[in-house]
Amino acid sequence: MFNKVILVGNLTRDIELRYAQSGSAIAKTAIATSRKFTVNGEKKEETCFVDITFFGRSGEVANQYLRKGSKILVEGRLQFEQWVDQQSGQKRSKHSVIVETMQMLDSRGEASQGGYSDYGDAGSSQGGGYDAPQPKAYNQAPAYTRPSPARMPENNLPEIDINEDEIPF
């Protein structure tokens, strides 16, 4: 079976960060996506609101850098949640997205252009995947690792000793 979701949109609220008993971060928010279309010559827009959840280090990074209105691309899996409403006693359900990777799309500087993944990068201490036992209430994604920053090229220009009297202008 295949369960993959890719969404691009804006966060509808600030991130709510909490920690599981194991110490792993759980960050929740929602994303609004829209599509524009034409029906009988009339332009329309449809907006879809989806709850999203980050686990581990990516949840802490999201909480640190993202705010309501931040534009992001998230990639993850669809999850069906069910519960009983405390007030009415009725069964409730919804679909949400468990984020596996994200990319910050706001143009607030080059740092926000980085992509972040819960699966680790080459050379990370996790070495890619993560097989720790998962808490009952949550499907915990693997640990986050930050990609290595781009290195600036070194200045390899030779030094030239020029006498200012020899410059013709």
C-alpha positions as CSV (number, residue, x, y, z in Angstrom):
1,M,0.0,0.0,0.0
2,F,1.1,3.6,-0.6
3,N,0.2,6.5,1.7
4,K,1.9,9.8,0.7
5,V,0.6,13.4,0.9
6,I,2.3,16.6,-0.4
7,L,0.8,19.9,0.6
8,V,1.9,23.5,0.0
9,G,0.2,26.2,1.9
10,N,0.2,28.6,4.9
11,L,0.0,27.7,8.6
12,T,-3.4,28.7,10.0
13,R,-2.1,29.0,13.6
14,D,1.0,29.0,15.7
15,I,2.5,25.6,16.5
16,E,1.5,23.9,19.7
17,L,4.6,22.1,21.1
18,R,4.5,19.5,23.8
19,Y,6.6,16.5,24.8
20,A,5.7,12.8,25.2
21,Q,6.7,11.0,28.3
22,S,9.6,9.6,26.4
23,G,10.9,13.2,25.9
24,S,10.1,13.3,22.2
25,A,8.6,16.5,20.8
26,I,5.1,16.6,19.3
27,A,4.2,19.7,17.4
28,K,0.7,20.3,16.0
29,T,-0.7,23.0,13.7
30,A,-2.8,23.2,10.6
31,I,-2.1,24.2,7.0
32,A,-4.5,25.9,4.5
33,T,-4.1,25.0,0.8
34,S,-6.2,26.4,-2.0
35,R,-7.0,25.7,-5.6
36,K,-8.4,28.1,-8.2
37,F,-10.7,26.9,-10.9
38,T,-13.4,28.2,-13.3
39,V,-17.0,27.0,-13.5
40,N,-19.1,28.4,-16.4
41,G,-16.7,31.3,-16.9
42,E,-16.8,32.2,-13.2
43,K,-13.5,32.1,-11.3
44,K,-13.7,30.3,-7.9
45,E,-11.3,29.4,-5.2
46,E,-11.6,26.4,-2.8
47,T,-9.6,26.3,0.4
48,C,-8.8,23.1,2.3
49,F,-7.7,23.1,6.0
50,V,-5.6,20.1,7.2
51,D,-4.2,19.4,10.6
52,I,-0.6,18.4,10.6
53,T,1.7,16.9,13.2
54,F,5.5,17.0,13.5
55,F,7.5,14.5,15.7
56,G,11.0,14.7,17.2
57,R,13.5,17.4,16.3
58,S,11.5,18.5,13.2
59,G,8.7,19.5,15.6
60,E,11.2,21.6,17.6
61,V,12.6,23.2,14.5
62,A,9.0,23.9,13.2
63,N,8.1,25.5,16.5
64,Q,11.3,27.7,16.4
65,Y,11.0,29.0,12.9
66,L,7.4,28.8,11.8
67,R,4.4,31.0,12.8
68,K,0.8,31.5,11.7
69,G,1.0,32.5,8.0
70,S,4.3,30.8,7.3
71,K,4.4,29.2,3.9
72,I,5.7,25.6,3.8
73,L,5.7,22.4,1.8
74,V,5.1,19.3,3.8
75,E,5.4,15.7,2.8
76,G,4.0,12.9,4.9
77,R,1.3,10.3,5.4
78,L,-2.4,10.6,5.9
79,Q,-3.7,9.4,9.3
80,F,-7.3,8.7,10.4
81,E,-8.0,9.7,14.0
82,Q,-11.0,8.7,16.1
83,W,-12.1,9.8,19.6
84,V,-15.2,10.3,21.7
85,D,-16.2,14.0,22.3
86,Q,-16.0,14.7,26.1
87,Q,-18.9,17.1,26.1
88,S,-21.4,15.3,23.8
89,G,-20.2,11.7,24.2
90,Q,-20.4,11.3,20.4
91,K,-17.8,9.6,18.3
92,R,-15.7,12.0,16.3
93,S,-13.1,11.5,13.6
94,K,-10.8,13.4,11.2
95,H,-7.9,12.9,8.8
96,S,-4.6,14.6,9.5
97,V,-1.1,14.5,8.0
98,I,1.9,13.1,9.9
99,V,4.8,15.2,8.5
100,E,7.9,13.3,7.4
101,T,9.7,16.1,5.6
102,M,9.1,19.9,5.3
103,Q,10.5,22.8,3.4
104,M,10.1,26.4,4.6
105,L,9.1,28.5,1.6
106,D,9.0,32.0,3.1
107,S,11.6,34.3,1.5
108,R,12.9,35.7,4.9
109,G,16.5,34.7,4.1
110,E,18.5,31.8,2.8
111,A,18.2,29.9,6.1
112,S,14.4,29.4,5.5
113,Q,15.0,27.7,2.2
114,G,16.4,24.6,3.7
115,G,14.6,21.3,3.6
116,Y,14.1,19.3,6.8
117,S,13.5,15.6,7.1
118,D,12.6,13.3,10.0
119,Y,14.7,10.5,8.4
120,G,18.2,11.8,8.9
121,D,20.9,12.7,6.5
122,A,24.1,11.0,5.5
123,G,26.5,11.1,8.4
124,S,23.8,11.6,11.0
125,S,23.9,9.6,14.3
126,Q,20.6,7.9,13.2
127,G,22.0,6.9,9.8
128,G,18.7,7.2,8.2
129,G,15.6,5.4,9.7
130,Y,14.8,4.9,13.3
131,D,13.4,1.7,14.8
132,A,12.6,2.8,18.4
133,P,9.3,1.5,19.9
134,Q,6.5,3.9,19.1
135,P,4.2,5.3,21.8
136,K,0.6,3.9,21.8
137,A,-1.1,7.2,21.2
138,Y,1.2,8.4,18.4
139,N,3.0,7.1,15.4
140,Q,6.4,8.6,16.1
141,A,8.5,9.6,13.1
142,P,12.3,9.1,13.1
143,A,14.7,11.7,14.6
144,Y,15.4,15.0,12.7
145,T,18.9,16.0,11.6
146,R,19.8,19.4,10.2
147,P,21.4,19.4,6.8
148,S,25.0,20.7,6.7
149,P,25.2,24.4,5.8
150,A,26.6,25.3,2.4
151,R,30.3,26.3,2.5
152,M,31.4,29.6,1.0
153,P,34.2,29.3,-1.5
154,E,37.6,30.4,-0.3
155,N,39.2,33.5,-1.7
156,N,42.1,32.1,-3.7
157,L,43.2,35.3,-5.4
158,P,46.9,36.0,-5.3
159,E,48.1,39.2,-3.6
160,I,49.7,41.7,-6.0
161,D,52.1,44.3,-4.8
162,I,51.4,47.5,-6.9
163,N,53.2,50.8,-6.5
164,E,50.6,53.6,-6.7
165,D,53.0,55.7,-8.8
166,E,52.9,53.1,-11.6
167,I,49.0,53.4,-12.1
168,P,48.4,55.7,-15.1
169,F,45.2,57.3,-13.8
